[in-house]
Amino acid sequence: MKSNIILSAVLTLGTMAAEAKDMNNPNTNTSFAPVEKLELTKEWDKVFPKSNKVEHSKVLFVNRYGVTLAADMYKPKDSNGKLAAIAVSGPFGAVKEQSSGLYAQQLAERGFLTIAFDPSFTGESGGMPRRVASPDINVEDFSAAVDYLVNLDGVDSEKVGILGICGWGGIAIQAAINDPRIKATVASTMYDMTRVNANGYFDSENSAQQRNANRAAMAAQRSADFKNGSYRRGGGVVDPLPEDVPQFVKDYHDYYKTERGYHTRSGNSNDGWNVTSNLPFLNFKFFEYADELENAVLIVHGDKAHSYYFGKDTFAKLKGDNKQMLTVNGASHCDLYDRLDIIPMDEIAAFFTEYLCN
């Protein structure tokens, strides 16, 4: 009897010790990362005027990699009930105070609850080091925005869409392929960032020799960065502007380097991405399973945009009668950043209404 009591006590102590060991083991922790306390600007510092038709606030949420994302929320004034919601990001290298915020505010004026968010490591969002881009993490950023929206009071969880601009247009479509909660996706003036990094503009560097040269250059940069203890930046949009650059580079300069679109937190407006951010995009392919995307997609592109081929070729990969391509005649790539006289905002809103609200 006494031996049984002793054995029971030993087993109990053993279990308690094991539980204590588990409690102290970080690998057993399944909790979400805590929301980081970020310093968010309180004044209106967008490059577009504030609308009196919407309510604006700032929100935070955490992605699957534990990075806290900062977003501006736009909600129609005096709205009631559960709304359809849209998460917006882009262009690639921009911040939410630029084009994405403009789109989000415009769509909120048309009846949607919207958020425009800064990607991981960018703008007011968290994450270190700064100005890192990643095909995996950036796709996750959109799904993290969807996590937030489907659990938000005042949002119909079955009526959530996303909108990506420029490089984030391609990222948005890739996110929709992987996340069926995204019921409707708009890609405006889109880039395929994996294609342009691997093949160069207009596929002019599409060779193993060129890719290996790029890999070698970035590997050497990694060594230098480690030695220096800091990351070399890519430089952002070129400034001052040489006379012999292509027109689309002049268009970028006209947006990012002038009062039209300059912002102090924007990589494109300033010193750009960490150079080694290009590495994963070079070895990653978007749209491998584009033909399996069942939910609705609208690609909006200007026929004068240097990036038009990205939109056309991506649209050709999509299947189903809920896929649309809208060509804006006479529009350049950057015209669809902020030219409200050119951006087909009513058509974009009608697409979201059709596939989110009906």
C-alpha positions in Angstrom: 0.0 0.0 0.0 2.8 2.3 1.0 4.7 1.5 -2.1 1.7 2.3 -4.2 1.3 5.7 -2.6 5.0 6.5 -3.2 4.7 5.4 -6.9 1.6 7.6 -7.3 3.4 10.6 -5.8 6.4 10.0 -8.1 4.2 9.8 -11.2 2.3 13.0 -10.1 5.6 14.8 -9.6 6.8 13.5 -13.0 3.7 14.8 -14.7 3.9 18.2 -13.0 7.6 18.4 -14.0 6.7 17.6 -17.6 3.9 20.1 -17.7 6.2 22.8 -16.2 8.8 21.9 -18.8 6.2 22.3 -21.6 5.1 25.6 -20.2 8.6 26.9 -20.3 9.2 25.6 -23.8 8.5 28.3 -26.4 8.0 25.7 -29.1 4.7 24.6 -27.5 3.3 28.1 -27.6 0.5 28.3 -30.2 -0.6 31.8 -29.4 -0.7 34.6 -32.0 2.1 37.1 -31.7 1.1 40.1 -29.7 0.1 43.3 -31.5 3.1 45.6 -31.4 2.6 49.1 -30.0 3.5 51.1 -33.1 3.8 54.9 -33.2 1.2 56.0 -35.7 0.9 59.6 -36.9 -2.2 61.3 -35.7 -2.5 64.0 -38.4 -3.8 63.5 -41.9 -0.6 63.1 -43.9 -2.0 61.5 -47.1 -1.2 62.9 -50.5 -4.9 63.2 -51.3 -7.6 65.3 -49.5 -9.8 63.8 -46.8 -13.3 63.0 -47.7 -16.2 64.2 -45.7 -18.3 61.2 -46.8 -16.4 58.6 -44.8 -15.1 58.0 -41.2 -11.4 57.4 -40.9 -9.5 55.6 -38.2 -6.3 53.6 -37.7 -6.2 49.9 -37.0 -3.5 47.2 -36.3 -3.5 43.5 -36.9 -0.9 40.7 -36.9 0.1 38.4 -39.8 1.1 34.8 -39.6 4.8 35.7 -39.2 4.1 37.8 -36.2 4.5 41.2 -37.9 2.1 43.9 -36.8 0.5 45.7 -39.8 -0.8 49.2 -39.7 -3.8 50.2 -41.7 -6.2 53.1 -42.4 -9.8 52.2 -42.2 -12.4 54.0 -44.2 -16.1 53.5 -43.4 -19.1 55.2 -45.1 -20.7 57.7 -42.8 -24.0 56.8 -41.2 -23.7 53.2 -42.5 -25.7 50.5 -40.8 -25.6 46.7 -40.6 -22.8 44.5 -41.9 -20.9 45.8 -44.9 -18.9 44.2 -47.6 -15.2 44.9 -47.0 -12.1 45.4 -49.2 -8.4 45.4 -48.2 -6.1 47.5 -50.4 -2.4 47.7 -50.8 0.2 49.0 -53.3 1.9 50.2 -55.4 5.0 48.2 -54.8 7.3 50.5 -52.7 4.5 52.9 -51.8 2.7 53.4 -48.5 -1.0 53.6 -47.5 -0.9 57.4 -47.6 -0.5 57.3 -51.4 -2.5 55.4 -54.0 -3.9 52.6 -51.9 -5.5 55.0 -49.5 -7.0 57.0 -52.3 -8.6 53.8 -53.7 -9.8 52.8 -50.3 -11.4 56.1 -49.6 -13.1 56.2 -53.0 -14.5 52.7 -52.5 -15.7 53.7 -49.0 -17.6 56.6 -50.5 -19.3 54.0 -52.7 -20.5 52.0 -49.7 -17.7 49.5 -48.7 -15.8 49.3 -45.5 -12.2 49.4 -46.6 -8.7 49.3 -45.2 -5.5 50.4 -46.8 -2.5 48.8 -45.2 1.3 49.1 -45.2 3.1 45.8 -46.0 5.4 44.1 -43.5 8.6 46.0 -42.8 7.2 49.1 -44.6 5.7 52.5 -43.7 4.0 52.5 -40.3 3.8 48.7 -40.1 6.2 46.7 -37.9 8.9 44.2 -38.6 12.7 44.3 -38.8 14.8 44.9 -40.8 13.0 47.7 -42.7 12.1 47.8 -46.4 12.2 44.1 -47.0 10.0 42.6 -49.7 9.1 38.9 -49.8 6.7 37.1 -52.2 5.6 34.8 -49.4 5.2 37.3 -46.6 3.6 39.9 -48.8 1.0 37.4 -50.0 0.4 36.6 -46.4 -0.1 40.3 -45.6 -3.3 40.2 -47.8 -4.6 37.1 -46.0 -3.8 38.7 -42.6 -5.9 41.7 -43.7 -8.7 39.2 -44.5 -8.3 37.6 -41.1 -8.9 41.0 -39.6 -11.9 41.9 -41.7 -13.8 38.6 -41.5 -13.7 38.9 -37.7 -14.6 42.6 -37.5 -18.0 43.7 -36.2 -19.8 45.5 -39.0 -18.4 43.3 -41.7 -20.1 40.4 -43.5 -17.5 37.7 -43.3 -18.7 36.2 -46.6 -18.3 39.4 -48.4 -14.6 40.3 -48.4 -12.5 41.3 -51.3 -9.0 42.7 -52.0 -7.5 45.3 -54.4 -3.8 45.5 -55.3 -2.1 48.2 -57.3 1.0 47.9 -59.4 3.2 45.1 -57.9 0.6 44.5 -55.3 -1.9 43.7 -58.1 0.0 40.6 -58.9 0.4 39.8 -55.2 -3.4 40.2 -54.8 -4.1 37.7 -57.5 -1.6 35.3 -55.9 -3.2 35.7 -52.5 -6.7 35.0 -54.0 -5.4 31.8 -55.6 -4.4 30.6 -52.2 -7.2 32.0 -50.0 -10.8 31.2 -51.0 -12.2 33.6 -48.4 -11.3 36.3 -50.9 -14.5 36.5 -52.9 -13.4 39.2 -55.4 -10.1 40.6 -56.4 -9.1 43.7 -58.4 -5.6 44.2 -59.8 -5.0 47.7 -61.1 -2.1 48.6 -63.4 -0.5 45.3 -62.2 3.0 44.0 -62.3 4.1 40.4 -61.9 7.0 41.0 -59.6 8.4 37.5 -60.0 8.5 37.7 -63.7 10.1 41.1 -63.9 12.8 40.1 -61.4 13.5 36.8 -63.1 13.3 38.0 -66.7 13.8 41.7 -66.7 11.5 44.3 -68.3 9.7 42.9 -71.4 11.5 39.6 -70.8 14.7 41.1 -72.2 17.0 39.3 -69.7 15.2 35.9 -69.7 18.3 33.6 -69.6 20.0 31.4 -67.1 23.2 33.4 -67.7 21.6 36.7 -66.7 19.7 35.2 -63.7 22.9 33.6 -62.4 24.7 36.9 -62.8 21.9 38.6 -60.8 22.1 35.9 -58.1 25.9 36.3 -57.8 25.6 40.0 -57.5 23.0 39.7 -54.7 24.9 37.0 -53.0 27.9 39.3 -52.9 25.7 42.0 -51.5 24.6 39.7 -48.7 28.2 39.2 -47.8 28.9 42.9 -47.8 25.7 43.6 -45.8 26.7 41.1 -43.1 30.1 42.6 -42.9 28.8 46.2 -42.7 25.9 45.3 -40.3 23.5 47.2 -42.5 21.5 46.7 -45.7 22.3 48.5 -48.9 19.2 50.2 -50.4 18.3 50.2 -54.0 17.8 53.9 -54.3 14.1 54.3 -55.0 12.9 56.2 -58.1 15.9 57.8 -59.8 16.4 61.5 -59.0 17.6 63.8 -60.5 16.0 62.4 -63.7 18.4 61.8 -66.7 17.0 62.9 -70.0 17.4 59.6 -71.8 15.4 57.4 -69.4 12.2 55.6 -70.7 8.9 57.5 -70.4 7.6 55.2 -67.7 10.6 56.2 -65.5 9.6 59.8 -66.0 6.1 58.9 -65.1 7.3 57.3 -61.8 9.3 60.4 -61.1 6.3 62.6 -61.7 4.4 60.7 -59.1 6.9 59.8 -56.4 9.3 62.8 -56.5 6.8 65.6 -56.8 4.0 67.0 -54.6 1.6 64.8 -56.5 2.7 61.7 -54.7 5.8 62.2 -52.6 5.7 60.8 -49.1 8.4 60.6 -46.4 7.8 56.9 -45.6 7.6 55.7 -49.2 10.5 53.7 -50.4 9.9 54.7 -54.0 9.9 58.3 -52.9 13.1 57.9 -51.1 16.0 55.4 -51.0 14.1 52.2 -52.0 14.1 48.6 -50.9 17.0 46.6 -49.4 18.8 45.4 -52.6 18.7 41.7 -51.5 14.9 41.8 -51.4 15.0 40.9 -55.1 16.5 37.4 -54.4 13.3 35.5 -53.5 11.3 37.1 -56.3 13.9 35.9 -58.8 13.3 32.3 -57.6 9.5 32.4 -57.1 6.8 32.1 -59.7 3.3 33.7 -59.2 0.2 32.3 -60.9 1.4 28.6 -61.2 -2.1 27.6 -60.3 -4.0 30.6 -61.7 -6.4 28.3 -63.6 -7.6 26.9 -60.3 -8.8 30.3 -59.0 -12.5 30.0 -58.7 -13.5 33.4 -57.3 -13.9 36.6 -59.3 -11.1 38.7 -60.7 -11.0 42.1 -62.5 -7.7 43.3 -64.0 -7.7 47.0 -64.9 -4.9 48.2 -67.1 -4.1 51.2 -69.4 -3.2 50.3 -73.0 -0.4 52.9 -72.9 1.2 51.4 -69.8 4.6 49.8 -70.1 3.2 47.1 -67.8 0.2 46.2 -69.9 1.7 42.9 -70.9 1.7 41.7 -67.3 -2.1 42.3 -67.1 -2.9 40.7 -70.5 -0.7 37.6 -69.9 -2.0 37.1 -66.4 -5.6 37.4 -67.5 -4.9 34.7 -70.1 -4.1 32.3 -67.3 -7.4 32.7 -65.5 -10.4 30.6 -66.2 -14.2 31.1 -65.7 -16.8 33.6 -66.7 -16.3 35.6 -63.5 -12.9 36.8 -64.8 -12.8 40.2 -66.5 -10.2 42.5 -68.0 -10.9 46.2 -68.3 -8.6 48.2 -70.6 -8.5 51.9 -70.1 -7.7 53.5 -73.4 -4.9 56.1 -73.4 -3.9 55.4 -69.8 -0.3 55.0 -68.7 0.8 52.9 -65.7 0.9 55.8 -63.3 -2.3 57.3 -64.5 -4.1 54.6 -62.6 -2.3 55.6 -59.4 -4.3 58.7 -58.7 -6.0 60.2 -61.8 -9.6 60.0 -60.7 -10.6 61.4 -64.1 -9.1 58.2 -65.6 -9.4 55.5 -63.0 -12.7 53.6 -63.7 -13.6 53.7 -60.0 -17.4 53.3 -60.7 -16.7 50.2 -62.7 -14.4 48.8 -60.0 -17.1 49.4 -57.4 -19.7 47.8 -59.7 -17.5 44.7 -59.9 -17.2 44.4 -56.2 -21.0 45.0 -55.8 -21.7 42.2 -58.2 -19.5 39.7 -56.6 -19.6 40.7 -52.9 -23.1 42.2 -52.4 -25.4 40.1 -54.6 
